[in-house]
Amino acid sequence: VIDGRLDDAIRYRFPLDAPPERFTLDRPDLIDRLRELVRLFGVSAVHLHQICRWPVSAWRTLVELGVPYVATFQDFYLACPNVNLFDVETDRPCCLAPEPADPRGCLERTFRTFGQTPPADPEAYLLRHRAEMAQLLEHAERVFFPAVATRDIAARFQAADPERWMVIPHGY
C-alpha cells in the first residue's frame, strides 16, 4: 500500500509446491520464497519469532544472504518439535523426563496430532532438528526468552551463550 491508497496496492503472490507443514527441516520451495522476499523487499535484518511452518534450515539462507537475525523462543521448539515437551497422548513429560519412556512414540504422536506423517526415524529427525537449531542459535546476533525458566530449560538441550542469550519478559 503506497500513500494509504488501497486501490493502488501492489499485490504479490508467492506460489508454493504444497501448503507449509508445521514441522519441516528443509523445503526448497520455501527457501526459494525466502530468498525472493529478502531480495524483493530489501530485507536487511530479521527477527525469527516463531518458525513453525518454516524450514528449520532457513537460518542458512539468511547467513548466505548476509542478513543478520535475532531469534525469540517462547516455547521449546529449539529442543524438540513437540514445543511443550509433553507427550500429547500420555500427558507425561517426554524430553524433560529423566528417561523418556517412549521418545519415538512421543514424536510420532506429535506429528500425527498436527496432521503430518511422522518421520521414518523419529530419533534421527530429532537429532537433526536439534543440530539445525544449534547452528541457528550460533549464528543469531541475539537470542531472547520471555522467562528465566524458559532459558534454563532451553540450556538443557542447547549450548547457552550468556553473552547473546537474553531474558526479556513479555510486554517489554
C-alpha positions as CSV (number, residue, x, y, z in Angstrom):
1,V,0.0,0.0,0.0
2,I,1.5,3.3,-1.1
3,D,0.4,6.6,0.4
4,G,-2.6,4.8,2.1
5,R,-4.3,4.1,-1.3
6,L,-5.7,0.6,-1.1
7,D,-7.0,0.8,-4.7
8,D,-3.4,1.1,-5.9
9,A,-2.0,-1.6,-3.7
10,I,0.7,-3.8,-5.2
11,R,-0.1,-7.5,-4.6
12,Y,2.4,-10.2,-4.6
13,R,1.9,-14.0,-4.8
14,F,4.4,-16.5,-3.7
15,P,3.4,-19.9,-5.0
16,L,4.4,-23.0,-3.1
17,D,4.6,-26.6,-4.1
18,A,2.3,-27.5,-1.2
19,P,0.9,-25.8,2.0
20,P,3.6,-25.4,4.7
21,E,3.6,-28.1,7.3
22,R,4.1,-27.3,11.0
23,F,7.4,-29.3,11.3
24,T,9.9,-29.0,8.5
25,L,13.7,-29.4,8.5
26,D,14.2,-28.4,4.9
27,R,12.0,-27.4,2.0
28,P,13.5,-25.9,-1.2
29,D,10.4,-24.1,-2.4
30,L,10.0,-22.2,0.9
31,I,13.7,-21.4,0.9
32,D,13.4,-20.0,-2.6
33,R,10.4,-17.8,-1.4
34,L,12.6,-16.6,1.5
35,R,15.3,-15.6,-0.9
36,E,12.8,-13.9,-3.1
37,L,11.3,-12.0,-0.1
38,V,14.7,-10.8,1.0
39,R,15.6,-9.6,-2.5
40,L,12.3,-8.1,-3.4
41,F,11.8,-6.1,-0.1
42,G,15.5,-5.3,0.6
43,V,15.3,-7.1,3.9
44,S,18.4,-6.1,5.9
45,A,17.6,-7.8,9.3
46,V,15.2,-10.5,10.5
47,H,13.6,-11.3,13.9
48,L,12.8,-15.0,13.9
49,H,10.0,-15.2,16.4
50,Q,8.0,-18.3,15.5
51,I,9.5,-20.6,12.9
52,C,6.9,-23.4,12.9
53,R,5.9,-23.9,9.3
54,W,9.2,-22.6,8.1
55,P,12.1,-24.9,7.4
56,V,14.4,-25.1,10.5
57,S,17.3,-24.7,8.0
58,A,16.0,-21.2,6.9
59,W,18.8,-19.7,9.0
60,R,21.3,-21.0,6.5
61,T,19.7,-18.8,3.8
62,L,19.9,-15.7,6.0
63,V,23.6,-16.3,6.6
64,E,24.2,-17.0,2.9
65,L,22.5,-13.7,2.0
66,G,24.3,-11.7,4.7
67,V,21.1,-10.9,6.6
68,P,21.7,-10.7,10.4
69,Y,19.0,-12.1,12.6
70,V,17.8,-12.4,16.2
71,A,15.6,-15.2,17.5
72,T,12.9,-15.3,20.2
73,F,11.9,-18.7,21.7
74,Q,8.8,-18.5,23.9
75,D,8.4,-22.3,23.8
76,F,10.8,-25.3,23.5
77,Y,10.9,-25.7,19.7
78,L,14.7,-25.3,19.8
79,A,14.7,-28.6,21.8
80,C,12.0,-30.6,20.0
81,P,9.2,-30.2,17.5
82,N,6.9,-31.0,20.5
83,V,7.0,-27.4,21.7
84,N,5.8,-28.1,25.2
85,L,7.9,-31.2,25.8
86,F,4.8,-33.2,26.9
87,D,3.6,-36.3,25.1
88,V,0.2,-35.3,23.6
89,E,-1.3,-38.7,24.2
90,T,0.1,-39.7,27.6
91,D,0.2,-36.2,29.1
92,R,3.6,-37.0,30.5
93,P,6.9,-35.2,30.1
94,C,8.9,-36.6,27.2
95,C,12.2,-34.7,26.6
96,L,12.1,-33.3,30.2
97,A,11.7,-36.7,31.8
98,P,14.9,-38.2,33.3
99,E,14.5,-41.1,30.9
100,P,11.8,-40.6,28.4
101,A,9.5,-43.7,28.3
102,D,8.8,-43.5,24.6
103,P,10.6,-40.8,22.7
104,R,9.9,-42.4,19.4
105,G,6.2,-42.7,20.1
106,C,6.0,-39.1,21.5
107,L,7.3,-37.6,18.3
108,E,5.1,-39.9,16.2
109,R,2.0,-38.8,18.1
110,T,3.1,-35.1,17.9
111,F,3.4,-35.3,14.1
112,R,0.0,-37.1,13.8
113,T,-1.6,-34.5,16.1
114,F,-0.7,-31.8,13.6
115,G,-1.8,-33.9,10.6
116,Q,1.7,-34.8,9.4
117,T,3.2,-38.1,8.6
118,P,5.8,-39.0,11.3
119,P,9.4,-39.2,10.1
120,A,10.6,-42.8,9.3
121,D,13.2,-42.5,12.0
122,P,12.0,-40.1,14.7
123,E,15.2,-40.2,16.8
124,A,17.3,-39.3,13.7
125,Y,14.8,-36.5,12.9
126,L,15.1,-35.1,16.5
127,L,18.9,-35.2,16.4
128,R,18.9,-33.3,13.0
129,H,16.3,-30.8,14.4
130,R,18.5,-30.1,17.4
131,A,21.6,-29.8,15.3
132,E,19.9,-27.3,13.0
133,M,18.7,-25.3,16.0
134,A,22.2,-25.3,17.5
135,Q,23.5,-23.7,14.3
136,L,20.6,-21.3,14.2
137,L,21.5,-20.2,17.8
138,E,25.2,-20.0,17.0
139,H,24.6,-17.6,14.1
140,A,22.0,-15.4,15.7
141,E,23.0,-12.0,16.9
142,R,20.9,-12.4,20.0
143,V,18.5,-15.0,21.4
144,F,15.6,-13.8,23.5
145,F,13.5,-15.8,26.0
146,P,10.4,-14.5,27.9
147,A,11.4,-16.0,31.2
148,V,14.5,-17.3,33.1
149,A,12.8,-20.8,33.3
150,T,12.4,-20.9,29.5
151,R,16.0,-20.0,29.0
152,D,17.2,-22.5,31.6
153,I,15.2,-25.4,30.1
154,A,16.5,-24.5,26.7
155,A,20.0,-24.6,28.0
156,R,19.4,-28.3,28.9
157,F,19.2,-29.0,25.2
158,Q,21.4,-26.4,23.6
159,A,24.7,-24.7,24.5
160,A,23.8,-21.5,26.2
161,D,25.7,-18.3,25.3
162,P,25.4,-15.9,28.3
163,E,26.7,-13.0,26.1
164,R,23.9,-13.4,23.5
165,W,21.1,-15.2,25.3
166,M,18.8,-12.6,27.0
167,V,15.7,-12.8,29.1
168,I,13.1,-10.1,28.2
169,P,9.8,-10.7,29.9
170,H,6.6,-10.5,27.7
171,G,5.4,-6.9,27.3
172,Y,8.8,-5.3,27.2
